[in-house]
Amino acid sequence: MARIGSTDLEVGPFTLGGNVFGWTSDLDESFAVLDAYTAAGGNFVDSADAYSAWVEGNSGGESETILGAWLKARGRRDEVVVATKAGAHPKFRGLGAATVKAAAEESLRRLQTDYIDLYYAHFDDPDTPVAETLGALDELVREGKVRHIAASNFTAERLAESLAHSDAEGLARYVAFQPHYNLLSRDTYEGEREDVVKRNGLSALPYSSLASGFLTGKYRPGQKVQSARAGKAGQYLESERGQKVLAALDTVAEETGAQHSTVALAWLNAQPTVIAPIASARTVEQLPALLALADLELTDGQVALLDEASA
């Protein structure tokens, strides 16, 4: 188990992504995945109020609704760390104070809970001063509706500004940062963002950890994969870097006996600020490779091989 920042939230080695709930996984499939994940000891589920508004016929909030139904049906709210986000729902865009507070109430309703463990500002809102956003989030914490707050997709400058403001004014402070980060997307986090996270004692909880499924190793030249993300993942096959990373994953997978997904997640967990990278499972059959992360620690040589291939 790892602790998120300076909080009392202790989580397992990988976070179950809820973006597929109500998208590529229906209610029954989502329940089955959640049941299997928690039965195996998993305790951290990541959602957002915007999931999955991009799907035709959806309006946003589908993921939270399914997660909330499962929490109520199973009666396991106290055993699961629930993270969700505000700022990108079609009806609640931006991080203005009124928007954040209204979005939180809707998330609480859909999740069928009276508190959110980790509440993210989903995307930065440059038109809203950090003081206004943090003031609203601080109110939610003081009211007991949110335990801890976090940020996702911020620039290093806005993240640092937000942390400095919280410190100066004695407001609730971001304890975690959720970046887009994986073996094929390193400049989205490494450098300035990582420096701010490290300097301020935050935990990084990466999303897109498996690069839309490409890092599972199932995408190969000449093979077709039936997946909603196949087009995006398949683009990596066309790059020399993608081929190098795939070859390095092949090598480490053979050396460890682990699946490619497990190796890709283990590389993330080997990074100094990262805990519990986020990965989603559309079906129960996809879970074992993710859960196996608990038993895999890469050698320095294996990390270096993956570093070089993905540089």
ZAMI-824283 format. One record per residue: x, y, z of N, C-alpha, C in turn. Coordinates in steps of 0.05 Angstrom, whole numbers, padded with zeros to 5 digits, always signed. Example, Ala and Ser with C-alpha at 12.3 -4.5 7.8 and 13.67 -1.06 7.14 Angstrom:
<recs>
+00264-00114+00156+00246-00090+00156+00264-00066+00156+00257-00045+00142+00273-00021+00143+00258+00001+00157
</recs>
This chain:
<recs>
+00017-00024+00000+00000+00000+00000+00018+00025+00000+00008+00046-00013+00023+00071-00014+00004+00093-00004+00016+00114+00007+00001+00136+00018+00001+00159-00003-00022+00171-00007-00025+00193-00025-00016+00219-00011+00007+00230-00021+00017+00254-00010+00020+00252+00020+00011+00272+00034+00012+00273+00064-00014+00265+00077-00032+00252+00061-00058+00245+00071-00057+00218+00086-00081+00210+00096-00084+00184+00108-00096+00164+00088-00097+00171+00063-00108+00154+00042-00086+00134+00033-00091+00108+00039-00072+00088+00031-00085+00071+00009-00070+00068-00013-00081+00055-00037-00062+00033-00047-00073+00015-00063-00058-00007-00075-00041+00003-00098-00027-00015-00111-00007-00007-00132-00019+00003-00158-00045-00002-00163-00056+00010-00187-00085+00019-00181-00093+00040-00195-00119+00052-00192-00137+00042-00214-00161+00033-00207-00180+00024-00228-00193+00048-00241-00189+00051-00267-00201+00073-00281-00230+00068-00287-00247+00087-00281-00276+00085-00285-00285+00097-00311-00267+00106-00328-00276+00119-00353-00292+00100-00371-00288+00074-00369-00302+00055-00386-00330+00049-00377-00336+00055-00351-00363+00049-00341-00383+00066-00355-00403+00053-00368-00423+00067-00383-00414+00075-00411-00390+00066-00419-00379+00070-00445-00375+00043-00459-00352+00031-00455-00347+00004-00467-00355-00018-00448-00361-00011-00423-00371-00031-00403-00399-00023-00394-00418-00041-00397-00445-00034-00388-00448-00039-00358-00471-00037-00347-00475-00039-00318-00465-00066-00307-00473-00088-00320-00466-00114-00310-00436-00119-00312-00424-00111-00334-00395-00114-00338-00379-00097-00317-00389-00073-00313-00376-00055-00294-00377-00067-00266-00401-00077-00258-00404-00089-00232-00385-00113-00229-00382-00129-00250-00365-00153-00248-00336-00144-00245-00327-00124-00259-00300-00114-00257-00295-00103-00229-00313-00087-00218-00310-00076-00192-00310-00098-00170-00326-00118-00174-00327-00140-00155-00300-00154-00155-00290-00160-00179-00264-00175-00181-00241-00159-00171-00241-00133-00177-00219-00115-00169-00218-00114-00138-00240-00109-00125-00240-00107-00096-00236-00134-00083-00245-00155-00095-00241-00182-00083-00211-00188-00083-00196-00177-00102-00167-00182-00104-00151-00163-00086-00165-00145-00072-00152-00127-00054-00150-00098-00064-00160-00093-00088-00159-00065-00098-00178-00048-00083-00170-00022-00079-00187-00005-00063-00189+00024-00073-00181+00030-00098-00179+00057-00108-00192+00059-00135-00214+00074-00138-00228+00076-00164-00229+00106-00172-00222+00111-00197-00220+00138-00207-00242+00143-00227-00257+00165-00223-00279+00172-00242-00278+00202-00247-00298+00212-00261-00301+00241-00266-00330+00246-00274-00339+00271-00269-00367+00277-00276-00371+00278-00306-00349+00282-00321-00351+00283-00350-00352+00256-00364-00346+00234-00350-00346+00207-00361-00375+00198-00364-00385+00189-00387-00372+00190-00413-00389+00206-00432-00387+00233-00429-00403+00251-00445-00397+00250-00475-00373+00239-00482-00365+00237-00510-00380+00215-00526-00394+00198-00512-00408+00176-00525-00435+00185-00534-00443+00178-00559-00469+00186-00569-00491+00175-00551-00509+00192-00542-00531+00184-00525-00525+00188-00495-00500+00193-00489-00492+00199-00461-00491+00229-00456-00494+00237-00431-00493+00266-00425-00472+00273-00404-00457+00253-00395-00438+00257-00373-00449+00247-00347-00432+00236-00330-00441+00226-00304-00447+00197-00304-00445+00183-00328-00452+00155-00329-00433+00138-00312-00408+00144-00312-00388+00129-00296-00394+00132-00266-00399+00156-00257-00406+00160-00229-00431+00146-00221-00451+00146-00239-00476+00134-00233-00473+00104-00229-00457+00091-00246-00453+00062-00243-00436+00056-00218-00416+00072-00213-00400+00068-00189-00417+00072-00164-00433+00092-00164-00451+00097-00141-00470+00074-00137-00481+00063-00158-00500+00041-00156-00486+00017-00144-00460+00012-00152-00445-00010-00142-00439-00006-00112-00430+00018-00105-00424+00024-00077-00448+00019-00059-00472+00027-00068-00496+00023-00052-00503-00006-00051-00502-00020-00074-00509-00048-00075-00491-00066-00058-00466-00059-00057-00446-00076-00043-00442-00066-00014-00450-00042-00008-00446-00032+00019-00417-00030+00028-00399-00022+00009-00370-00022+00015-00358+00005+00013-00374+00026+00018-00364+00053+00014-00339+00059+00031-00338+00049+00056-00315+00055+00073-00290+00040+00065-00292+00020+00048-00269+00004+00040-00257+00013+00013-00269+00032+00000-00260+00041-00026-00254+00071-00026-00230+00078-00036-00222+00106-00039-00233+00115-00066-00251+00134-00065-00265+00143-00089-00254+00171-00098-00245+00172-00122-00235+00197-00134-00253+00205-00157-00260+00230-00159-00275+00240-00182-00266+00269-00188-00277+00280-00209-00266+00306-00219-00288+00325-00227-00281+00351-00226-00300+00372-00234-00286+00389-00255-00302+00402-00272-00292+00421-00291-00296+00416-00320-00304+00391-00327-00307+00384-00355-00334+00373-00363-00352+00371-00343-00380+00362-00350-00393+00383-00368-00408+00374-00388-00420+00393-00407-00436+00415-00393-00449+00409-00371-00465+00429-00357-00450+00444-00335-00426+00435-00329-00410+00447-00307-00381+00451-00316-00377+00467-00336-00351+00471-00347-00336+00494-00332-00310+00489-00328-00294+00510-00315-00292+00506-00285-00276+00523-00272-00271+00520-00244-00279+00545-00228-00300+00558-00237-00312+00580-00221-00324+00568-00196-00325+00584-00175-00334+00575-00149-00362+00562-00150-00381+00576-00162-00408+00565-00163-00409+00539-00179-00394+00538-00200-00393+00514-00217-00382+00490-00202-00360+00494-00188-00347+00473-00174-00366+00462-00152-00378+00480-00137-00396+00471-00115-00421+00457-00126-00432+00467-00148-00455+00453-00160-00447+00426-00171-00424+00425-00184-00415+00399-00195-00410+00379-00173-00399+00387-00151-00395+00369-00129-00421+00357-00118-00441+00374-00116-00467+00364-00106-00478+00343-00125-00475+00347-00151-00485+00328-00171-00469+00302-00169-00443+00304-00166-00426+00280-00163-00434+00264-00138-00438+00278-00116-00446+00264-00091-00472+00250-00095-00490+00262-00110-00516+00249-00115-00513+00224-00132-00498+00227-00153-00494+00203-00171-00479+00181-00157-00459+00188-00141-00443+00168-00127-00458+00157-00102-00480+00168-00095-00496+00159-00073-00479+00158-00047-00465+00179-00043-00447+00181-00019-00448+00209-00008-00440+00213+00016-00439+00240+00028-00411+00252+00029-00392+00237+00017-00365+00249+00016-00349+00237-00007-00331+00252-00018-00312+00244-00039-00284+00243-00027-00270+00222-00030-00243+00220-00018-00223+00238-00030-00223+00239-00057-00203+00255-00072-00218+00269-00095-00219+00295-00093-00234+00311-00113-00215+00328-00129-00215+00322-00156-00197+00336-00174-00209+00360-00188-00193+00380-00193-00198+00399-00213-00188+00386-00239-00207+00379-00257-00201+00361-00280-00182+00374-00300-00188+00399-00307-00171+00414-00325-00168+00442-00314-00145+00455-00318-00142+00482-00309-00162+00500-00324-00170+00521-00311-00188+00541-00322-00174+00568-00320-00159+00576-00341-00143+00600-00340-00159+00625-00336-00185+00624-00341-00202+00648-00337-00211+00652-00309-00206+00633-00292-00214+00634-00264-00189+00636-00246-00188+00656-00228-00164+00658-00210-00163+00633-00192-00138+00625-00186-00135+00601-00169-00148+00606-00142-00148+00631-00133-00160+00638-00107-00190+00630-00106-00204+00635-00128-00232+00629-00129-00237+00599-00128-00222+00584-00144-00225+00555-00145-00218+00543-00118-00196+00551-00107-00187+00539-00081-00206+00547-00059-00217+00570-00060-00237+00579-00040-00261+00560-00040-00270+00553-00064-00293+00535-00066-00286+00507-00057-00263+00497-00065-00254+00471-00057-00250+00469-00026-00239+00491-00015-00235+00492+00014-00262+00490+00029-00282+00503+00018-00309+00502+00030-00319+00473+00030-00315+00460+00008-00324+00432+00007-00310+00414+00027-00284+00419+00031-00269+00404+00051-00279+00410+00079-00283+00436+00085-00292+00444+00112-00320+00433+00118-00337+00430+00097-00364+00420+00100-00364+00389+00102-00341+00376+00098-00340+00347+00100-00349+00333+00075-00354+00347+00054-00363+00335+00029-00340+00324+00012-00316+00334+00017-00292+00326+00004-00270+00322+00025-00255+00300+00024-00234+00296+00043-00208+00309+00035-00200+00306+00009-00175+00318-00001-00180+00327-00029-00163+00346-00038-00166+00356-00065-00141+00351-00081-00144+00351-00108-00121+00345-00126-00126+00360-00152-00105+00360-00169-00107+00374-00194-00099+00355-00217-00109+00360-00240-00103+00343-00264-00098+00362-00288-00078+00355-00304-00074+00370-00329-00066+00399-00326-00057+00408-00303-00049+00435-00299-00021+00439-00311-00015+00464-00318+00013+00470-00324+00029+00471-00298+00055+00470-00300+00072+00471-00276+00068+00498-00262+00065+00519-00278+00062+00546-00266+00036+00549-00250+00014+00539-00261-00012+00542-00247-00013+00523-00223+00000+00500-00225+00000+00482-00202+00016+00494-00180+00039+00505-00186+00056+00518-00166+00042+00542-00154+00028+00558-00170+00013+00581-00161-00009+00573-00141-00023+00551-00148-00044+00541-00131-00034+00532-00104-00012+00517-00104+00000+00507-00079+00009+00531-00062+00022+00551-00074+00031+00574-00059+00008+00589-00047-00014+00592-00061-00037+00606-00051-00050+00591-00027-00052+00565-00030-00063+00549-00007-00046+00553+00018-00019+00552+00014-00001+00555+00036-00003+00582+00049-00005+00602+00032-00006+00630+00043-00032+00636+00057-00054+00624+00048-00081+00631+00059-00091+00610+00078-00077+00589+00081-00086+00568+00100-00110+00552+00089-00111+00549+00062-00133+00535+00050-00126+00505+00044-00146+00489+00038-00141+00462+00030-00121+00462+00007-00103+00443+00007-00080+00442-00012-00082+00417-00029-00075+00420-00055-00074+00397-00072-00053+00377-00061-00062+00351-00059-00044+00330-00048-00034+00312-00070-00046+00314-00094-00038+00295-00116-00042+00310-00142-00028+00299-00162-00030+00310-00189-00034+00286-00209-00053+00289-00227-00059+00268-00246-00050+00277-00274-00027+00268-00283-00017+00275-00310-00022+00253-00331-00023+00261-00356-00022+00242-00378+00007+00233-00380+00012+00207-00373+00040+00199-00371+00042+00169-00376+00060+00161-00394+00066+00133-00399+00092+00131-00415+00100+00108-00423+00125+00104-00437+00126+00119-00463+00104+00125-00475+00103+00139-00501+00095+00168-00498+00089+00177-00474+00083+00205-00468+00097+00213-00443+00122+00221-00446+00138+00227-00422+00141+00258-00419+00142+00273-00441+00145+00302-00438+00120+00315-00427+00098+00301-00425+00074+00312-00414+00076+00315-00383+00096+00302-00371+00099+00303-00342+00128+00309-00334+00147+00294-00345+00174+00297-00336+00185+00325-00342+00200+00336-00323+00210+00363-00326+00196+00381-00305+00185+00403-00314+00174+00423-00296+00151+00413-00279+00132+00398-00291+00110+00388-00275+00120+00369-00253+00137+00351-00261+00148+00332-00242+00163+00346-00219+00178+00367-00227+00193+00382-00207+00175+00394-00186+00152+00406-00195+00133+00418-00176+00121+00397-00158+00114+00374-00169+00103+00353-00153+00123+00343-00132+00148+00339-00140+00168+00329-00122+00174+00349-00100+00177+00374-00108+00184+00396-00089+00163+00400-00068+00138+00395-00075+00116+00400-00057+00104+00375-00043+00117+00352-00047+00108+00328-00033+00082+00317-00043+00075+00322-00068+00051+00310-00080+00056+00282-00090+00035+00267-00095+00037+00241-00108+00026+00244-00136+00040+00231-00156+00030+00231-00183+00015+00206-00188-00009+00209-00200-00026+00186-00206-00033+00187-00236-00015+00176-00253-00018+00180-00282-00043+00167-00294-00054+00180-00314-00075+00168-00330-00064+00162-00358-00079+00147-00373-00070+00137-00399-00044+00121-00396-00042+00106-00374-00018+00092-00367-00009+00071-00388-00029+00061-00403-00023+00041-00423-00026+00051-00452-00026+00078-00454-00026+00091-00481-00049+00080-00499-00073+00082-00488-00097+00073-00503-00096+00043-00510-00081+00028-00494-00079-00001-00499-00055-00010-00514-00040+00009-00526-00017+00001-00542+00003-00014-00525+00007-00006-00500+00027-00018-00483+00019-00045-00472-00004-00054-00480-00012-00082-00472+00003-00102-00490+00014-00093-00512+00028-00111-00531+00010-00125-00551-00016-00118-00550-00034-00133-00568-00034-00121-00596-00023-00097-00599-00023-00084-00626+00003-00091-00640+00001-00105-00662+00024-00113-00678+00018-00107-00707+00040-00103-00723+00036-00098-00752+00019-00120-00765-00001-00112-00780-00017-00131-00795-00040-00143-00779-00042-00137-00753-00063-00148-00736-00084-00126-00731-00110-00135-00732-00132-00117-00725-00142-00123-00697-00146-00102-00681-00156-00105-00654-00184-00092-00652-00203-00107-00643-00230-00095-00639-00231-00080-00612-00229-00054-00614-00229-00037-00590-00237-00009-00598-00251+00004-00579-00259+00032-00584-00234+00050-00586-00211+00041-00577-00187+00057-00577-00167+00048-00598-00175+00029-00615-00156+00017-00634-00143+00037-00652-00158+00057-00661-00147+00077-00680-00125+00093-00667-00129+00102-00642-00109+00118-00629-00085+00101-00622-00090+00077-00611-00067+00060-00604-00051+00051-00628-00065+00046-00650-00052+00037-00674-00033+00057-00686-00037+00083-00680-00019+00103-00690+00010+00100-00680+00012+00089-00656+00039+00085-00645+00055+00065-00661+00041+00046-00675+00055+00026-00691+00070+00039-00714+00061+00062-00722+00073+00075-00746+00098+00091-00739+00105+00093-00714+00128+00109-00706+00151+00090-00698+00176+00100-00703+00200+00085-00696+00201+00082-00665+00193+00103-00651+00193+00102-00622+00174+00081-00612+00151+00079-00624+00132+00059-00615+00143+00031-00619+00156+00026-00641+00168+00000-00646+00191-00006-00626+00207+00014-00619+00228+00010-00599+00217+00003-00572+00196+00017-00564+00184+00012-00538+00171-00016-00537+00158-00024-00559+00146-00050-00561+00168-00072-00558+00190-00068-00572+00212-00087-00570+00224-00089-00542+00226-00066-00529+00236-00066-00501+00217-00080-00482+00191-00075-00486+00171-00089-00471+00172-00119-00475+00176-00127-00500+00178-00156-00506+00201-00168-00490+00224-00154-00489+00247-00164-00475+00242-00167-00445+00231-00146-00433+00227-00147-00404+00205-00166-00397+00184-00168-00414+00163-00188-00409+00174-00216-00409+00192-00221-00428+00204-00248-00429+00222-00253-00405+00237-00234-00396+00254-00237-00373+00239-00241-00347+00217-00228-00344+00202-00229-00319+00179-00249-00319+00170-00257-00343+00147-00274-00345+00121-00259-00341+00123-00233-00340+00099-00216-00336+00088-00207-00363+00063-00199-00363+00050-00189-00387+00059-00160-00392+00056-00151-00417+00065-00125-00425+00052-00103-00408+00026-00106-00403+00012-00086-00387+00025-00083-00359+00032-00105-00347+00044-00105-00320+00071-00091-00321+00086-00097-00342+00113-00084-00344+00110-00054-00348+00092-00045-00365+00088-00017-00370+00080-00002-00345+00063-00014-00329+00054-00002-00304+00077-00002-00283+00093-00024-00283+00115-00026-00265+00136-00004-00271+00140+00002-00296+00158+00024-00303+00148+00050-00291+00122+00055-00293+00112+00080-00281+00116+00080-00251+00110+00058-00238+00113+00056-00209+00143+00059-00200+00161+00055-00219+00189+00058-00212+00198+00087-00213+00181+00105-00223+00187+00133-00224+00184+00145-00196+00201+00164-00188+00202+00172-00160+00177+00185-00149+00161+00198-00164+00137+00212-00153+00111+00196-00157+00113+00174-00172+00088+00160-00181+00080+00139-00160+00054+00139-00155+00041+00116-00141+00015+00110-00156+00008+00085-00156-00019+00076-00165-00027+00087-00192-00013+00082-00214-00021+00091-00240-00049+00080-00247-00064+00095-00263-00091+00089-00269-00093+00072-00294-00108+00050-00293-00113+00033-00316-00141+00022-00314-00155+00021-00337-00182+00012-00337-00183-00017-00348-00204-00031-00340-00209-00058-00349-00238-00059-00359-00241-00065-00384-00268-00067-00396-00282-00093-00387-00266-00114-00382-00277-00140-00374-00260-00151-00351-00271-00170-00338-00256-00183-00316-00231-00197-00326-00231-00206-00351-00208-00220-00362-00184-00202-00365-00188-00176-00366-00166-00157-00369-00153-00150-00342-00166-00157-00320-00156-00149-00294-00130-00163-00285-00126-00189-00289-00103-00202-00278-00076-00189-00284-00073-00180-00309-00048-00167-00316-00043-00141-00301-00065-00128-00293-00063-00103-00278-00057-00109-00248-00071-00129-00238-00068-00136-00210-00040-00148-00205-00028-00160-00225-00001-00172-00222+00020-00151-00216+00014-00125-00219+00033-00104-00213+00043-00106-00185+00026-00116-00167+00033-00118-00138+00057-00136-00134+00062-00154-00153+00084-00174-00149+00107-00169-00168+00108-00147-00182+00130-00142-00201+00145-00116-00194+00171-00119-00190+00189-00097-00186+00211-00100-00206+00214-00081-00224+00234-00082-00245+00262-00077-00234+00282-00090-00246+00310-00085-00239+00318-00058-00251+00340-00047-00240+00351-00022-00251+00357-00025-00281+00366-00048-00289+00373-00052-00317+00348-00052-00335+00327-00064-00325+00302-00065-00340+00289-00037-00343+00290-00022-00321+00281+00006-00322+00297+00022-00342+00323+00018-00342+00341+00033-00360+00335+00025-00389+00330+00000-00394+00324-00009-00422+00299+00005-00432+00278+00007-00415+00253+00019-00422+00257+00050-00425+00273+00061-00407+00280+00090-00409+00292+00097-00436+00311+00081-00444+00326+00086-00469+00308+00083-00493+00291+00063-00493+00273+00058-00516+00252+00080-00518+00244+00091-00496+00222+00111-00496+00232+00140-00496+00258+00143-00495+00269+00171-00492+00262+00188-00517
</recs>
